[in-house]
Amino acid sequence: MNGLIRRGLVVAAFVGAGAVVPAMQVGAAAAQAAVIQETQTFSGWDFGNSPKEAKNNAVKDAQRQAAISGYIPAAQCVTTFTDSSRWGPGYYYGTAVISCTR
């Protein structure tokens, strides 16, 4: 008899959870619909006399591209990739990718 009661309670708990989860999903969907954010990536490249300078110049170039597209504050952007390569003595090429959200 106790096993039958336990099974009934377990089934009731699953049925109750099944009724609550869709309501939570609808609430979450409504909250997300209120704030729609747009994310875009931008890439930049430039040269410099050191790897650090080349990377910094490349990030600045990517930020200029983002500003042209309307992502004005740099706080909206996150640097996702930077790299530099040596092209010659004291001459480096840098690339950068940033992801911006508004």
C-alpha positions as CSV (number, residue, x, y, z in Angstrom):
1,M,0.0,0.0,0.0
2,N,2.8,2.4,0.9
3,G,4.4,1.7,-2.6
4,L,1.2,2.6,-4.3
5,I,1.0,5.9,-2.4
6,R,4.7,6.7,-3.2
7,R,4.1,6.1,-6.9
8,G,1.0,8.3,-6.8
9,L,3.0,11.1,-5.2
10,V,5.8,10.8,-7.8
11,V,3.3,10.9,-10.7
12,A,1.6,13.9,-9.1
13,A,4.9,15.7,-8.8
14,F,5.7,15.1,-12.4
15,V,2.3,16.3,-13.6
16,G,2.6,19.4,-11.4
17,A,6.0,20.1,-12.8
18,G,4.7,19.7,-16.3
19,A,2.1,22.3,-15.7
20,V,4.6,24.8,-14.2
21,V,7.4,24.5,-16.8
22,P,5.4,25.9,-19.8
23,A,4.3,28.8,-17.7
24,M,7.9,29.6,-16.8
25,Q,8.9,29.3,-20.5
26,V,6.2,31.7,-21.5
27,G,7.4,34.2,-18.9
28,A,11.0,33.9,-20.1
29,A,10.0,34.4,-23.7
30,A,8.1,37.5,-22.8
31,A,11.1,38.9,-21.0
32,Q,13.4,38.2,-23.9
33,A,11.0,39.7,-26.4
34,A,11.2,43.0,-24.5
35,V,14.9,43.3,-25.1
36,I,16.2,42.4,-28.5
37,Q,19.9,42.9,-28.9
38,E,21.9,42.8,-32.1
39,T,25.4,41.4,-32.2
40,Q,27.9,41.9,-35.0
41,T,31.6,41.1,-35.4
42,F,34.2,43.4,-36.9
43,S,37.7,42.7,-38.0
44,G,40.6,45.1,-38.3
45,W,44.2,45.0,-39.4
46,D,47.2,47.3,-39.3
47,F,51.0,47.5,-39.1
48,G,53.4,48.4,-36.3
49,N,57.0,48.4,-35.1
50,S,56.2,45.7,-32.4
51,P,53.7,42.9,-32.0
52,K,51.9,44.8,-29.3
53,E,51.6,48.0,-31.4
54,A,50.4,46.1,-34.4
55,K,47.7,44.4,-32.3
56,N,46.6,47.6,-30.7
57,N,46.4,49.3,-34.1
58,A,44.3,46.4,-35.4
59,V,41.9,46.7,-32.5
60,K,41.5,50.4,-33.1
61,D,40.8,49.7,-36.8
62,A,38.1,47.2,-35.8
63,Q,36.6,49.8,-33.4
64,R,36.5,52.4,-36.2
65,Q,34.6,49.9,-38.4
66,A,32.2,49.3,-35.5
67,A,31.7,53.1,-35.0
68,I,30.9,53.5,-38.7
69,S,28.2,50.9,-38.2
70,G,26.7,52.6,-35.2
71,Y,28.4,50.9,-32.3
72,I,29.7,54.1,-30.8
73,P,30.8,53.3,-27.2
74,A,33.8,51.0,-27.0
75,A,32.1,49.5,-23.9
76,Q,29.7,47.7,-26.2
77,C,32.5,45.7,-27.8
78,V,34.6,42.8,-26.7
79,T,37.9,41.7,-28.3
80,T,37.6,38.1,-29.3
81,F,40.8,37.6,-31.3
82,T,44.2,39.2,-31.8
83,D,47.3,38.0,-33.7
84,S,50.5,39.4,-35.0
85,S,53.0,38.2,-37.6
86,R,56.5,39.4,-38.3
87,W,57.0,40.7,-41.8
88,G,60.6,41.9,-41.5
89,P,63.0,43.4,-39.0
90,G,61.0,45.8,-36.8
91,Y,57.9,45.4,-39.0
92,Y,54.8,43.5,-37.7
93,Y,51.3,42.9,-39.1
94,G,48.4,42.7,-36.7
95,T,44.8,41.4,-37.0
96,A,41.9,41.7,-34.5
97,V,38.3,40.7,-34.3
98,I,35.8,42.3,-32.0
99,S,32.2,41.4,-31.2
100,C,29.8,44.3,-30.5
101,T,26.3,44.3,-29.1
102,R,23.6,47.0,-29.1
